[in-house]
Structures are given as structure tokens and as C-alpha cells.
Amino acid sequence: MVAKIAVVIPSYKVKEHILGVIAAVGPEVGRIYVVDDCCPVGSGDFVEANCADPRVVVLRHQVNQGVGGAVMTGYQAAIEEGVDIIVKVDGDGQMDPALIPNFVAPILAGEADYTKGNRFYDLERISQMPKLRLFGNAGLSFLTKLSSGYWNLFDPTNGYTAIHRNVASHLPMAKISRRYFFETDMLFRLNTLRAVVMDVPMHAKYGDEVSNLKISQVLSEFLTKNLRNFCKRVFYNYYLRNLSLASLELPAGLILLLFGTVYGLQHWLFSIDSGQVASSGTVMLAAMPVLVGVQFLLAFFGQDIASTPRHAIHRRLDRSALSKDQA
């Protein structure tokens, strides 16, 4: 049985590139959803008037919902049509549709539930990336590893993705962030499903385009939301769904580290004011909780890294759905 593959193309101010992107989509794709996200230049109307590809369906938003909202609309349409794998490609020409088979192959092979692009595999080409963007991606990648639990991934803001229908249908689409935080929030939601996510090497294309990702947004929105998702993920995975040694190591480590830091700081300030040297017992009482607390935290993160999902779930979800239908 040949898998049905669809491509979702969010369309917002991409009138100059959208036809070229559609034309580059190969014959392995059976449906192309162009989602006009209340585009001010009428990208959806432009596609309908100038594209004769029978695979193309234009979907429209009456209110702009951001890239996340456009992708969710495409996902829902593909799920209703019975598509097996849904690929998301931007409409600005920065993503090569010829790579679609590379994103689909690990899912078809049962190795992954979700694949995403990674522009950092080729070290020779990394030098072409703007330095500010390179630094920002490194920082965002660490925050995303922390919040999503996918410690094996990089390049979190890369929007070239593919997902199996069974996994997409289990996503809480109404809760997923709609704008800049969309790709990162998707990874957090996928981890709560224990889906396997895999990076796919791809080359970066950089022209004269200006990134819409501003440093102020990284420092405020991304930092806050990543920390929020980290706390939620830890609660879901280590306390609500399961209890393990890591469930004890995290609070013990935090408590000991906090106690040792506060206790040591208090006595250090007292020594400065009074001129009295702290006793060796006082130093040990401050240092030991800090050292033991750090060890507990390192042990927790070691177990967290080891628990990265490694077995694809889309086939199990498919069997589960089949069993329910038969019942």
C-alpha cells in the first residue's frame, strides 16, 4: 500500500515565491494545502488564479493566526482526507521541496513519528549562517532540549517538518502556540505523547531576507515559555505518569542546593560585617549540601537524557485505533 503524502504550505506575504515552491513539489505528494493566513497580498487568490496543479487546495483564515495556526489548519484538513504523512514547507522558497522524500523516509520505515530539518550537520556550510543567527540558534537549542526532553535534537526553529497522521491526530491542536514559539511548543507536545523525533540534515539558504525573530522575543517569550514547558514536562513524566529515582533526585537536589547556597551566603555576609572567619564546620555545612545537590541534579538530567523517546508510536496508535473500530 502506497502511503498518501500531503504538503502544507502556510501562505503569508509569499506571493513572489509560492508558485515556484508548488512547482518544485515532486510526484510523491498527492495533495498540497496552501493555507492563506489572512494574507494582505491575497496569496490564496493568486494561487487559485495562476496554478493549474490539481493537487492544490487553498484553505483560508478570516483572521491571521500565525504559522502555527496555518499548520494546524493544514493538519486537520489532511487528517480528514485520510493522508498518511503530512509535510510542512514554508512558502518563501527557503526550503527545497526536493528533500521531502528524506523527511518522509524515516516515518515510513517506522524509525520516527516526526522529522525536522537541521541546518547544522554540514560544518562547511555553517560558516555561511549569520553569526547572530548562529548564536541565537545555539541558545534556543539548549532551551528547547530542556523544555522538550529531546536532548538529541538541534536547530529547534527549523520549520521544515513531517509528521505521521496518527500522531498529528493526537496533538492538542487548540493548545499549541500559534506564532514564533510554534516549532518549539510542537516538540514539547510530541514528548508528552512519547513520540520519536528525528533530525534530517539539510542545507541552509540565506539571501537578503531579514529574520523576523528578534532578540527581545528570544529573551522574553522563548525563555519564559521554555521554562514553563520544562516544569510541565517534568510534572507529567516524573510525577503524574510515573515515579522513579529521578522523581526524588530533582527535588532533593534543588532543596540541598538552595539550602547550601543561602546558608553559605548568610555566613559569608556575616563574616564580612563582623570580621570573624567562619569555622571549618560552617564552611562544610554550606559546601556539602551544594556538592550533593549538584550531584543529584546531574543524576536527574542524566536519566532525563537517557529517557528520550526511541520507539516510534504511530504504528501502535494505528493498531489501537483499529481495535477500537473493530470493538
Phi and psi in degrees as a GROMACS rama.xvg file:
@    title "Ramachandran Plot"
@    xaxis  label "Phi"
@    yaxis  label "Psi"
@TYPE xy
-80.8596  129.948  VAL-2
-69.4576  141.284  ALA-3
-87.9213  124.461  LYS-4
-117.384  134.877  ILE-5
-126.42  154.145  ALA-6
-119.207  132.8  VAL-7
-106.494  126.743  VAL-8
-121.633  101.327  ILE-9
-61.7194  133.927  PRO-10
-123.586  107.594  SER-11
-149.083  109.893  TYR-12
57.7858  43.1882  LYS-13
-124.587  28.719  VAL-14
-58.3246  -33.5495  LYS-15
-73.7344  -21.5172  GLU-16
-116.026  -18.954  HIS-17
-60.5556  -40.1699  ILE-18
-66.0584  -37.2761  LEU-19
-66.1295  -38.2304  GLY-20
-64.1671  -45.4419  VAL-21
-62.1746  -43.3125  ILE-22
-63.8014  -27.1615  ALA-23
-84.7302  -7.16955  ALA-24
-73.5676  125.413  VAL-25
-74.9318  173.211  GLY-26
-70.7697  -12.5134  PRO-27
-68.1271  -14.9717  GLU-28
-95.0448  128.744  VAL-29
-97.9381  -17.0579  GLY-30
-146.769  140.009  ARG-31
-125.937  116.805  ILE-32
-100.559  114.389  TYR-33
-97.8049  113.896  VAL-34
-100.691  104.876  VAL-35
-77.5225  103.435  ASP-36
-86.5772  61.6974  ASP-37
52.7001  48.7771  CYS-38
-67.1787  127.409  CYS-39
-68.9913  -17.6455  PRO-40
-105.051  11.9711  VAL-41
64.5223  48.729  GLY-42
-60.8545  -39.1705  SER-43
-63.9043  -46.1116  GLY-44
-63.24  -37.9176  ASP-45
-63.1918  -41.7457  PHE-46
-65.2304  -46.1022  VAL-47
-61.3977  -34.318  GLU-48
-82.0477  -22.5828  ALA-49
-123.351  -1.3252  ASN-50
-116.401  124.457  CYS-51
-102.133  6.76945  ALA-52
-65.7191  118.74  ASP-53
-67.7687  -13.3226  PRO-54
-77.6042  -15.2425  ARG-55
-83.7282  131.063  VAL-56
-125.766  127.575  VAL-57
-97.5435  124.842  VAL-58
-110.66  145.674  LEU-59
-126.981  143.384  ARG-60
-107.068  134.553  HIS-61
-78.1622  -23.5079  GLN-62
-129.479  137.642  VAL-63
-62.0954  127.964  ASN-64
-116.264  2.57562  GLN-65
81.0724  171.977  GLY-66
-62.0077  -36.7066  VAL-67
-63.2709  -42.9866  GLY-68
-64.2406  -38.6945  GLY-69
-65.4315  -42.1385  ALA-70
-66.1711  -41.1355  VAL-71
-62.8476  -37.3682  MET-72
-63.3771  -43.0842  THR-73
-64.0858  -41.3312  GLY-74
-59.2289  -46.9121  TYR-75
-62.4436  -41.7014  GLN-76
-64.5051  -40.5516  ALA-77
-67.6382  -39.6538  ALA-78
-64.0351  -43.0907  ILE-79
-64.1765  -29.7901  GLU-80
-87.1863  -4.40297  GLU-81
81.5695  24.7169  GLY-82
-70.6335  145.077  VAL-83
-86.9458  -45.4396  ASP-84
-129.851  133.568  ILE-85
-116.401  120.856  ILE-86
-105.77  138.645  VAL-87
-111.564  125.066  LYS-88
-129.471  135.769  VAL-89
-71.7602  155.817  ASP-90
-94.4122  8.18683  GLY-91
-94.0152  5.49078  ASP-92
81.5645  5.43843  GLY-93
-85.8734  -8.7593  GLN-94
-118.358  129.634  MET-95
-83.6654  112.381  ASP-96
-61.4974  -17.2594  PRO-97
-65.1716  -16.9836  ALA-98
-84.4777  -4.13281  LEU-99
-52.3794  -44.5845  ILE-100
-58.3283  -31.9863  PRO-101
-66.439  -33.8537  ASN-102
-79.2929  -30.4622  PHE-103
-80.9579  -34.8829  VAL-104
-55.6306  -46.5761  ALA-105
-63.6223  -29.5781  PRO-106
-73.3333  -43.7647  ILE-107
-62.7058  -33.1331  LEU-108
-80.1215  -3.53766  ALA-109
77.3617  15.659  GLY-110
-90.0013  -20.3414  GLU-111
-149.333  158.366  ALA-112
-103.705  -23.5402  ASP-113
-148.968  131.565  TYR-114
-120.964  149.711  THR-115
-142.967  154.741  LYS-116
-74.5213  151.805  GLY-117
-137.86  115.334  ASN-118
-88.2135  7.9441  ARG-119
-108.578  8.72422  PHE-120
-71.5161  -42.3808  TYR-121
-88.3527  105.061  ASP-122
-65.1543  -28.428  LEU-123
-67.517  -34.6935  GLU-124
-85.9227  -16.8291  ARG-125
-61.5325  -31.3264  ILE-126
-62.8506  -19.9288  SER-127
-79.3949  -15.455  GLN-128
-74.6234  135.156  MET-129
-53.6118  135.739  PRO-130
-59.6984  -38.9402  LYS-131
-65.0169  -39.0347  LEU-132
-68.7577  -36.8142  ARG-133
-63.8534  -45.3814  LEU-134
-64.8905  -42.5884  PHE-135
-63.5992  -40.0407  GLY-136
-65.1855  -37.1375  ASN-137
-63.8715  -45.0427  ALA-138
-65.3923  -43.7294  GLY-139
-65.6611  -34.8531  LEU-140
-63.3424  -42.236  SER-141
-64.7922  -45.0604  PHE-142
-61.542  -38.5221  LEU-143
-69.7914  -38.7336  THR-144
-58.0757  -43.4166  LYS-145
-64.8811  -44.954  LEU-146
-81.5531  -32.7627  SER-147
-92.9782  -27.0759  SER-148
86.7318  0.605058  GLY-149
-93.9789  82.7567  TYR-150
-73.189  -11.8053  TRP-151
-92.4695  2.09744  ASN-152
-105.78  159.892  LEU-153
-142.401  172.067  PHE-154
57.3863  60.9343  ASP-155
-67.8893  -24.5797  PRO-156
-87.9846  5.04411  THR-157
-68.9772  123.176  ASN-158
-97.1401  5.44874  GLY-159
-83.7529  106.707  TYR-160
-138.883  164.063  THR-161
-144.431  146.26  ALA-162
-144.649  146.52  ILE-163
-78.8906  143.812  HIS-164
-55.4016  -42.3536  ARG-165
-61.4036  -34.1686  ASN-166
-77.3219  -43.6174  VAL-167
-59.3434  -36.5584  ALA-168
-70.0993  -16.9905  SER-169
-97.0612  -0.601913  HIS-170
-74.1433  140.831  LEU-171
-78.1068  78.7508  PRO-172
-59.8529  -31.0727  MET-173
-71.0085  -18.5529  ALA-174
-98.3531  -15.784  LYS-175
-71.5084  136.627  ILE-176
-57.3682  140.073  SER-177
-93.2301  -20.8988  ARG-178
-117.451  -126.476  ARG-179
-58.8894  -30.5354  TYR-180
-85.2397  5.18209  PHE-181
-57.4882  -53.4905  PHE-182
-61.2565  -40.1415  GLU-183
-68.4725  -42.4761  THR-184
-65.5597  -33.4368  ASP-185
-58.7916  -42.6694  MET-186
-64.173  -40.7032  LEU-187
-61.0494  -45.0528  PHE-188
-65.369  -37.7011  ARG-189
-65.9152  -36.0637  LEU-190
-66.2494  -35.1924  ASN-191
-65.4353  -22.208  THR-192
-88.828  -9.00626  LEU-193
64.6971  37.8699  ARG-194
-81.4851  149.388  ALA-195
-88.5036  126.737  VAL-196
-116.244  135.92  VAL-197
-130.01  137.644  MET-198
-78.892  142.933  ASP-199
-120.199  122.022  VAL-200
-61.5872  138.417  PRO-201
-152.83  158.978  MET-202
-91.2471  144.704  HIS-203
-86.7299  141.674  ALA-204
-116.067  123.057  LYS-205
-131.017  120.38  TYR-206
-111.587  -131.143  GLY-207
-98.3303  10.5445  ASP-208
-68.1642  150.807  GLU-209
-105.086  128.413  VAL-210
-67.1615  138.05  SER-211
-84.8268  -3.55909  ASN-212
-88.1959  107.553  LEU-213
-94.4439  150.015  LYS-214
-58.2316  -38.8959  ILE-215
-60.7167  -35.4699  SER-216
-70.0404  -36.9473  GLN-217
-63.8638  -44.0355  VAL-218
-71.991  -31.3741  LEU-219
-98.9687  -70.8642  SER-220
-63.0105  -49.2576  GLU-221
-66.8589  -42.8939  PHE-222
-63.1405  -48.3546  LEU-223
-63.0334  -46.6518  THR-224
-71.4729  -33.6028  LYS-225
-66.5862  -42.5134  ASN-226
-65.1352  -38.8773  LEU-227
-61.8726  -46.2089  ARG-228
-66.3417  -33.8796  ASN-229
-61.8077  -46.5216  PHE-230
-62.5183  -41.9484  CYS-231
-65.8188  -41.5798  LYS-232
-64.4334  -43.7027  ARG-233
-61.5653  -43.1125  VAL-234
-63.3176  -46.0073  PHE-235
-62.2076  -49.4553  TYR-236
-83.2432  -28.0996  ASN-237
-113.153  -5.99346  TYR-238
-132.95  -40.9832  TYR-239
-80.6523  -47.1182  LEU-240
-89.5888  -31.2514  ARG-241
-157.702  150.817  ASN-242
-119.98  133.336  LEU-243
-144.997  -176.207  SER-244
-60.0689  -34.842  LEU-245
-62.8108  -28.0757  ALA-246
-65.5632  -25.9595  SER-247
-92.0156  -33.5028  LEU-248
-65.4587  -38.5495  GLU-249
-65.1173  -56.2453  LEU-250
-64.4601  -37.0929  PRO-251
-62.834  -43.4002  ALA-252
-63.8254  -42.8133  GLY-253
-65.2784  -42.7208  LEU-254
-65.0313  -46.824  ILE-255
-64.7182  -42.379  LEU-256
-63.7362  -42.9813  LEU-257
-66.0232  -44.2274  LEU-258
-61.8128  -49.5231  PHE-259
-61.87  -39.512  GLY-260
-66.3966  -48.1152  THR-261
-66.3803  -44.7562  VAL-262
-62.1772  -46.6137  TYR-263
-65.3012  -39.1415  GLY-264
-65.6792  -41.1055  LEU-265
-60.2796  -47.2123  GLN-266
-72.2082  -29.1643  HIS-267
-66.8507  -44.0146  TRP-268
-65.5859  -37.6038  LEU-269
-63.9944  -39.2368  PHE-270
-65.3578  -36.8597  SER-271
-65.1998  -44.3106  ILE-272
-70.6934  -40.0875  ASP-273
-91.559  -20.3166  SER-274
80.4022  3.16747  GLY-275
-88.9498  137.379  GLN-276
-80.6021  131.777  VAL-277
-64.8543  142.379  ALA-278
-70.8163  160.829  SER-279
-62.9349  -33.0088  SER-280
-64.3984  -40.2971  GLY-281
-65.4782  -41.4486  THR-282
-62.8037  -44.1726  VAL-283
-65.5737  -38.152  MET-284
-66.6516  -24.9914  LEU-285
-86.7696  -39.8273  ALA-286
-76.2965  -40.3933  ALA-287
-61.6117  -46.8864  MET-288
-59.9529  -35.3469  PRO-289
-66.2131  -46.0428  VAL-290
-64.5178  -45.5731  LEU-291
-67.6416  -38.5998  VAL-292
-62.7985  -42.1257  GLY-293
-63.2841  -40.0705  VAL-294
-63.1535  -41.4542  GLN-295
-62.7194  -42.708  PHE-296
-66.1382  -40.22  LEU-297
-63.4106  -38.2125  LEU-298
-65.7235  -38.9544  ALA-299
-62.0899  -48.5044  PHE-300
-67.7176  -31.3228  PHE-301
-61.2966  -43.0436  GLY-302
-70.3901  -33.8948  GLN-303
-65.3695  -42.3025  ASP-304
-64.0995  -41.0562  ILE-305
-68.1744  -20.9408  ALA-306
-92.4585  10.1744  SER-307
-54.3805  130.031  THR-308
-54.6571  133.866  PRO-309
-128.206  -5.57643  ARG-310
-120.871  118.37  HIS-311
-59.1828  142.431  ALA-312
-107.586  -9.15087  ILE-313
-66.1122  -29.5498  HIS-314
-74.7334  -36.2195  ARG-315
-66.2847  -39.3799  ARG-316
-64.2942  -36.4762  LEU-317
-65.1278  -43.7269  ASP-318
-65.8188  -37.6666  ARG-319
-62.6495  -44.3503  SER-320
-64.5287  -37.606  ALA-321
-65.6169  -39.3946  LEU-322
-63.9999  -38.8685  SER-323
-66.3508  -40.0403  LYS-324
-63.7807  -40.4707  ASP-325
-70.1978  -32.6597  GLN-326
